[in-house]
Amino acid sequence: MKPELHPNYNEKTVVCSCGNTFETRSTYKSETLRIDVCSACHPFFTGKHKIVDTAGRVDKFMSRYRTYKKSDDLGDTKK
């Protein structure tokens, strides 16, 4: 095996924009990793997910989807 082939894999401190910090290991050269979103503030992990509706787009999609589902319940015409 060649010497110095693999990068250094050291412990790093991760700092989120929400203020949460934790330790991990990485090949990143700096001692701290600054991130925008972590598991403490991401909506998927916190359960505080909300749909941002811009100009009624979600309602428009839902109305189209409901129409599609109703026509799909009539039966399969492709046999």
The first five atom37 places (N, CA, C, CB, O) and aatype in JSON, in Angstrom:
{
  "aatype": [12, 11, 14, 6, 10, 8, 14, 2, 18, 2, 6, 11, 16, 19, 19, 4, 15, 4, 7, 2, 16, 13, 6, 16, 1, 15, 16, 18, 11, 15, 6, 16, 10, 1, 9, 3, 19, 4, 15, 0, 4, 8, 14, 13, 13, 16, 7, 11, 8, 11, 9, 19, 3, 16, 0, 7, 1, 19, 3, 11, 13, 12, 15, 1, 18, 1, 16, 18, 11, 11, 15, 3, 3, 10, 7, 3, 16, 11, 11],
  "atom_mask": [
    [1, 1, 1, 1, 1],
    [1, 1, 1, 1, 1],
    [1, 1, 1, 1, 1],
    [1, 1, 1, 1, 1],
    [1, 1, 1, 1, 1],
    [1, 1, 1, 1, 1],
    [1, 1, 1, 1, 1],
    [1, 1, 1, 1, 1],
    [1, 1, 1, 1, 1],
    [1, 1, 1, 1, 1],
    [1, 1, 1, 1, 1],
    [1, 1, 1, 1, 1],
    [1, 1, 1, 1, 1],
    [1, 1, 1, 1, 1],
    [1, 1, 1, 1, 1],
    [1, 1, 1, 1, 1],
    [1, 1, 1, 1, 1],
    [1, 1, 1, 1, 1],
    [1, 1, 1, 0, 1],
    [1, 1, 1, 1, 1],
    [1, 1, 1, 1, 1],
    [1, 1, 1, 1, 1],
    [1, 1, 1, 1, 1],
    [1, 1, 1, 1, 1],
    [1, 1, 1, 1, 1],
    [1, 1, 1, 1, 1],
    [1, 1, 1, 1, 1],
    [1, 1, 1, 1, 1],
    [1, 1, 1, 1, 1],
    [1, 1, 1, 1, 1],
    [1, 1, 1, 1, 1],
    [1, 1, 1, 1, 1],
    [1, 1, 1, 1, 1],
    [1, 1, 1, 1, 1],
    [1, 1, 1, 1, 1],
    [1, 1, 1, 1, 1],
    [1, 1, 1, 1, 1],
    [1, 1, 1, 1, 1],
    [1, 1, 1, 1, 1],
    [1, 1, 1, 1, 1],
    [1, 1, 1, 1, 1],
    [1, 1, 1, 1, 1],
    [1, 1, 1, 1, 1],
    [1, 1, 1, 1, 1],
    [1, 1, 1, 1, 1],
    [1, 1, 1, 1, 1],
    [1, 1, 1, 0, 1],
    [1, 1, 1, 1, 1],
    [1, 1, 1, 1, 1],
    [1, 1, 1, 1, 1],
    [1, 1, 1, 1, 1],
    [1, 1, 1, 1, 1],
    [1, 1, 1, 1, 1],
    [1, 1, 1, 1, 1],
    [1, 1, 1, 1, 1],
    [1, 1, 1, 0, 1],
    [1, 1, 1, 1, 1],
    [1, 1, 1, 1, 1],
    [1, 1, 1, 1, 1],
    [1, 1, 1, 1, 1],
    [1, 1, 1, 1, 1],
    [1, 1, 1, 1, 1],
    [1, 1, 1, 1, 1],
    [1, 1, 1, 1, 1],
    [1, 1, 1, 1, 1],
    [1, 1, 1, 1, 1],
    [1, 1, 1, 1, 1],
    [1, 1, 1, 1, 1],
    [1, 1, 1, 1, 1],
    [1, 1, 1, 1, 1],
    [1, 1, 1, 1, 1],
    [1, 1, 1, 1, 1],
    [1, 1, 1, 1, 1],
    [1, 1, 1, 1, 1],
    [1, 1, 1, 0, 1],
    [1, 1, 1, 1, 1],
    [1, 1, 1, 1, 1],
    [1, 1, 1, 1, 1],
    [1, 1, 1, 1, 1]
  ],
  "atom_positions": [
    [[0.82, -1.17, 0.0], [0.0, 0.0, 0.0], [0.88, 1.25, 0.0], [-0.94, -0.01, 1.2], [1.92, 1.29, 0.65]],
    [[0.44, 2.26, -0.73], [1.21, 3.5, -0.79], [1.07, 4.27, 0.52], [0.75, 4.36, -1.97], [-0.03, 4.36, 1.07]],
    [[2.15, 4.83, 1.02], [2.05, 5.67, 2.22], [1.37, 7.01, 1.88], [3.46, 5.92, 2.84], [1.5, 7.51, 0.77]],
    [[0.65, 7.55, 2.84], [-0.02, 8.85, 2.7], [-1.08, 8.85, 1.6], [1.0, 9.95, 2.42], [-1.33, 9.89, 0.98]],
    [[-1.7, 7.69, 1.34], [-2.72, 7.59, 0.31], [-4.07, 8.11, 0.8], [-2.85, 6.15, -0.14], [-4.77, 8.8, 0.07]],
    [[-4.42, 7.79, 2.03], [-5.72, 8.16, 2.57], [-5.63, 9.49, 3.33], [-6.25, 7.06, 3.49], [-4.61, 9.77, 3.97]],
    [[-6.69, 10.3, 3.27], [-6.68, 11.57, 4.02], [-6.83, 11.32, 5.51], [-7.81, 12.51, 3.52], [-7.28, 10.26, 5.93]],
    [[-6.46, 12.32, 6.31], [-6.59, 12.21, 7.76], [-8.07, 12.24, 8.14], [-5.82, 13.35, 8.47], [-8.84, 13.05, 7.63]],
    [[-8.45, 11.36, 9.04], [-9.84, 11.21, 9.48], [-9.87, 11.55, 10.97], [-10.39, 9.75, 9.2], [-9.63, 10.68, 11.82]],
    [[-10.15, 12.81, 11.29], [-10.06, 13.3, 12.67], [-11.42, 13.71, 13.21], [-9.1, 14.46, 12.75], [-12.38, 13.86, 12.46]],
    [[-11.49, 13.89, 14.54], [-12.72, 14.37, 15.17], [-12.89, 15.85, 14.89], [-12.69, 14.11, 16.7], [-11.95, 16.64, 14.98]],
    [[-14.13, 16.23, 14.53], [-14.47, 17.62, 14.22], [-15.7, 18.02, 15.02], [-14.73, 17.8, 12.7], [-16.49, 17.17, 15.43]],
    [[-15.85, 19.31, 15.25], [-17.02, 19.86, 15.92], [-17.94, 20.44, 14.86], [-16.62, 20.94, 16.98], [-17.52, 21.25, 14.04]],
    [[-19.22, 20.02, 14.89], [-20.22, 20.51, 13.95], [-21.05, 21.55, 14.68], [-21.11, 19.36, 13.4], [-21.56, 21.29, 15.77]],
    [[-21.19, 22.75, 14.08], [-21.96, 23.84, 14.66], [-23.08, 24.2, 13.7], [-21.06, 25.08, 14.98], [-22.83, 24.57, 12.55]],
    [[-24.33, 24.08, 14.17], [-25.5, 24.4, 13.35], [-25.87, 25.86, 13.54], [-26.7, 23.47, 13.72], [-25.49, 26.49, 14.53]],
    [[-26.62, 26.41, 12.59], [-27.06, 27.8, 12.71], [-28.05, 28.0, 13.85], [-27.69, 28.25, 11.4], [-28.24, 29.12, 14.31]],
    [[-28.7, 26.9, 14.32], [-29.63, 27.0, 15.45], [-28.9, 27.02, 16.79], [-30.62, 25.83, 15.41], [-29.51, 27.29, 17.82]],
    [[-27.59, 26.75, 16.79], [-26.81, 26.77, 18.01], [-26.43, 25.38, 18.51], [0.0, 0.0, 0.0], [-25.62, 25.27, 19.43]],
    [[-26.98, 24.35, 17.93], [-26.68, 22.98, 18.34], [-25.26, 22.61, 17.91], [-27.71, 21.98, 17.75], [-24.85, 22.94, 16.79]],
    [[-24.52, 21.93, 18.77], [-23.17, 21.47, 18.43], [-23.06, 19.99, 18.78], [-22.08, 22.29, 19.18], [-23.68, 19.51, 19.73]],
    [[-22.26, 19.28, 17.99], [-21.97, 17.87, 18.27], [-20.66, 17.49, 17.63], [-23.11, 16.95, 17.77], [-20.15, 18.2, 16.77]],
    [[-20.12, 16.37, 18.06], [-18.84, 15.89, 17.58], [-19.06, 14.8, 16.53], [-17.98, 15.35, 18.74], [-19.98, 13.99, 16.64]],
    [[-18.21, 14.8, 15.51], [-18.23, 13.75, 14.49], [-16.81, 13.56, 13.98], [-19.22, 14.11, 13.31], [-15.89, 14.25, 14.41]],
    [[-16.65, 12.63, 13.07], [-15.34, 12.42, 12.44], [-15.47, 12.75, 10.97], [-14.83, 10.96, 12.66], [-16.47, 12.43, 10.33]],
    [[-14.44, 13.38, 10.41], [-14.49, 13.81, 9.02], [-13.08, 13.99, 8.48], [-15.29, 15.1, 8.88], [-12.11, 14.07, 9.22]],
    [[-13.01, 14.05, 7.14], [-11.74, 14.35, 6.48], [-11.63, 15.84, 6.16], [-11.6, 13.52, 5.19], [-10.65, 16.28, 5.56]],
    [[-12.65, 16.62, 6.57], [-12.64, 18.06, 6.35], [-11.44, 18.68, 7.06], [-13.97, 18.7, 6.85], [-11.11, 18.28, 8.18]],
    [[-10.79, 19.64, 6.42], [-9.53, 20.16, 6.94], [-9.69, 21.08, 8.15], [-8.82, 20.9, 5.87], [-8.81, 21.09, 9.01]],
    [[-10.77, 21.84, 8.25], [-10.98, 22.74, 9.37], [-11.41, 21.96, 10.62], [-12.04, 23.8, 9.02], [-11.9, 20.83, 10.51]],
    [[-11.22, 22.54, 11.78], [-11.61, 21.88, 13.03], [-13.11, 21.95, 13.28], [-10.87, 22.51, 14.19], [-13.64, 21.12, 14.02]],
    [[-13.8, 22.93, 12.68], [-15.25, 23.05, 12.88], [-15.97, 23.05, 11.53], [-15.6, 24.35, 13.66], [-15.49, 23.62, 10.55]],
    [[-17.11, 22.38, 11.52], [-17.99, 22.37, 10.35], [-19.19, 23.23, 10.69], [-18.42, 20.91, 9.94], [-19.82, 23.01, 11.72]],
    [[-19.51, 24.2, 9.86], [-20.68, 25.05, 10.09], [-21.76, 24.62, 9.1], [-20.33, 26.59, 9.92], [-21.54, 24.62, 7.88]],
    [[-22.94, 24.26, 9.64], [-24.03, 23.78, 8.81], [-25.27, 24.64, 9.03], [-24.33, 22.31, 9.09], [-25.37, 25.32, 10.04]],
    [[-26.21, 24.6, 8.09], [-27.43, 25.39, 8.19], [-28.54, 24.66, 8.93], [-27.92, 25.77, 6.81], [-29.3, 25.28, 9.67]],
    [[-28.64, 23.34, 8.75], [-29.73, 22.56, 9.32], [-29.17, 21.28, 9.93], [-30.8, 22.24, 8.24], [-28.33, 20.62, 9.34]],
    [[-29.66, 20.95, 11.13], [-29.27, 19.7, 11.78], [-30.52, 18.96, 12.23], [-28.32, 19.98, 12.99], [-31.64, 19.42, 11.99]],
    [[-30.35, 17.83, 12.88], [-31.5, 17.04, 13.32], [-32.28, 17.71, 14.44], [-31.04, 15.68, 13.77], [-33.43, 17.35, 14.68]],
    [[-31.68, 18.69, 15.11], [-32.39, 19.39, 16.19], [-33.34, 20.47, 15.66], [-31.38, 20.02, 17.15], [-34.28, 20.85, 16.35]],
    [[-33.1, 20.95, 14.44], [-33.94, 22.03, 13.92], [-34.61, 21.7, 12.58], [-33.12, 23.27, 13.76], [-35.4, 22.51, 12.09]],
    [[-34.32, 20.56, 11.98], [-34.93, 20.2, 10.7], [-36.38, 19.78, 10.92], [-34.13, 19.07, 10.0], [-36.65, 19.0, 11.83]],
    [[-37.33, 20.27, 10.1], [-38.75, 19.94, 10.29], [-39.06, 18.44, 10.24], [-39.55, 20.63, 9.23], [-39.99, 18.0, 10.91]],
    [[-38.32, 17.66, 9.49], [-38.57, 16.22, 9.42], [-38.35, 15.57, 10.78], [-37.66, 15.57, 8.37], [-39.13, 14.7, 11.17]],
    [[-37.32, 15.98, 11.5], [-37.0, 15.38, 12.78], [-37.78, 16.0, 13.94], [-35.52, 15.5, 13.05], [-38.04, 15.33, 14.93]],
    [[-38.15, 17.27, 13.82], [-38.86, 17.94, 14.91], [-40.36, 17.74, 14.84], [-38.55, 19.42, 14.89], [-41.05, 17.92, 15.85]],
    [[-40.9, 17.37, 13.68], [-42.34, 17.16, 13.53], [-43.1, 18.46, 13.36], [0.0, 0.0, 0.0], [-44.33, 18.47, 13.44]],
    [[-42.41, 19.54, 13.11], [-43.05, 20.85, 12.94], [-43.11, 21.23, 11.47], [-42.29, 21.92, 13.72], [-42.94, 22.39, 11.11]],
    [[-43.36, 20.24, 10.62], [-43.42, 20.47, 9.17], [-44.69, 21.24, 8.83], [-43.38, 19.13, 8.4], [-45.78, 20.91, 9.3]],
    [[-44.55, 22.25, 8.01], [-45.71, 22.97, 7.54], [-45.57, 23.2, 6.05], [-45.88, 24.32, 8.29], [-44.47, 23.39, 5.54]],
    [[-46.69, 23.18, 5.36], [-46.68, 23.38, 3.91], [-46.8, 24.87, 3.64], [-47.83, 22.59, 3.22], [-47.73, 25.52, 4.11]],
    [[-45.85, 25.41, 2.9], [-45.89, 26.81, 2.53], [-46.62, 26.89, 1.2], [-44.44, 27.43, 2.43], [-46.13, 26.42, 0.18]],
    [[-47.79, 27.48, 1.22], [-48.64, 27.56, 0.04], [-48.44, 28.92, -0.63], [-50.13, 27.33, 0.41], [-48.78, 29.96, -0.05]],
    [[-47.89, 28.91, -1.83], [-47.68, 30.13, -2.56], [-48.73, 30.23, -3.66], [-46.24, 30.19, -3.15], [-48.74, 29.42, -4.59]],
    [[-49.59, 31.2, -3.56], [-50.62, 31.49, -4.56], [-51.57, 30.32, -4.79], [-49.96, 31.87, -5.88], [-52.03, 30.1, -5.91]],
    [[-51.87, 29.56, -3.73], [-52.85, 28.49, -3.83], [-52.4, 27.29, -4.63], [0.0, 0.0, 0.0], [-53.24, 26.53, -5.12]],
    [[-51.11, 27.08, -4.76], [-50.61, 25.98, -5.59], [-50.93, 24.62, -4.99], [-49.11, 26.1, -5.77], [-51.22, 23.67, -5.72]],
    [[-50.88, 24.51, -3.66], [-51.2, 23.24, -3.03], [-52.67, 22.9, -3.24], [-50.86, 23.27, -1.53], [-53.01, 21.77, -3.56]],
    [[-53.56, 23.88, -3.05], [-54.99, 23.66, -3.26], [-55.28, 23.29, -4.71], [-55.79, 24.91, -2.88], [-56.12, 22.43, -4.99]],
    [[-54.59, 23.94, -5.63], [-54.77, 23.64, -7.05], [-54.36, 22.2, -7.36], [-53.97, 24.63, -7.91], [-55.04, 21.49, -8.09]],
    [[-53.22, 21.78, -6.79], [-52.76, 20.41, -6.99], [-53.73, 19.42, -6.39], [-51.37, 20.22, -6.39], [-54.06, 18.41, -7.01]],
    [[-54.2, 19.7, -5.17], [-55.12, 18.78, -4.5], [-56.43, 18.66, -5.28], [-55.4, 19.25, -3.07], [-57.0, 17.57, -5.36]],
    [[-56.92, 19.76, -5.84], [-58.16, 19.68, -6.6], [-57.96, 18.85, -7.88], [-58.67, 21.09, -6.96], [-58.85, 18.1, -8.27]],
    [[-56.81, 18.98, -8.51], [-56.51, 18.16, -9.69], [-56.38, 16.7, -9.31], [-55.23, 18.65, -10.37], [-56.85, 15.82, -10.02]],
    [[-55.74, 16.44, -8.18], [-55.53, 15.06, -7.74], [-56.87, 14.41, -7.39], [-54.57, 15.02, -6.53], [-57.09, 13.25, -7.72]],
    [[-57.76, 15.15, -6.73], [-59.08, 14.61, -6.4], [-59.84, 14.26, -7.67], [-59.88, 15.62, -5.55], [-60.52, 13.23, -7.72]],
    [[-59.75, 15.09, -8.69], [-60.41, 14.82, -9.96], [-59.83, 13.55, -10.59], [-60.25, 16.01, -10.93], [-60.57, 12.73, -11.11]],
    [[-58.53, 13.4, -10.53], [-57.88, 12.21, -11.07], [-58.32, 10.96, -10.34], [-56.35, 12.36, -10.99], [-58.62, 9.94, -10.97]],
    [[-58.37, 11.01, -9.02], [-58.77, 9.86, -8.23], [-60.21, 9.45, -8.53], [-58.6, 10.15, -6.74], [-60.51, 8.25, -8.59]],
    [[-61.11, 10.42, -8.72], [-62.51, 10.1, -9.01], [-62.63, 9.42, -10.36], [-63.36, 11.38, -8.98], [-63.39, 8.46, -10.5]],
    [[-61.9, 9.89, -11.36], [-61.97, 9.27, -12.68], [-61.3, 7.91, -12.67], [-61.33, 10.17, -13.74], [-61.68, 7.03, -13.44]],
    [[-60.31, 7.72, -11.81], [-59.61, 6.44, -11.7], [-60.5, 5.39, -11.05], [-58.32, 6.6, -10.91], [-60.36, 4.2, -11.35]],
    [[-61.42, 5.79, -10.16], [-62.31, 4.87, -9.49], [-63.36, 4.27, -10.41], [-62.98, 5.55, -8.34], [-63.98, 3.26, -10.07]],
    [[-63.58, 4.86, -11.58], [-64.6, 4.39, -12.5], [-64.23, 3.06, -13.14], [-64.83, 5.43, -13.57], [-65.11, 2.33, -13.61]],
    [[-62.99, 2.76, -13.17], [-62.56, 1.48, -13.72], [-61.44, 1.66, -14.71], [0.0, 0.0, 0.0], [-61.22, 2.76, -15.23]],
    [[-60.73, 0.6, -14.97], [-59.59, 0.64, -15.88], [-60.1, 0.4, -17.31], [-58.52, -0.43, -15.48], [-60.7, -0.63, -17.6]],
    [[-59.84, 1.37, -18.18], [-60.3, 1.24, -19.56], [-59.26, 0.56, -20.43], [-60.63, 2.6, -20.12], [-59.57, 0.19, -21.57]],
    [[-58.03, 0.38, -19.93], [-56.97, -0.27, -20.69], [-56.96, -1.75, -20.34], [-55.58, 0.38, -20.39], [-56.47, -2.15, -19.28]],
    [[-57.51, -2.57, -21.22], [-57.51, -4.02, -20.96], [-56.9, -4.76, -22.11], [-58.93, -4.53, -20.7], [-56.81, -5.99, -22.08]]
  ]
}
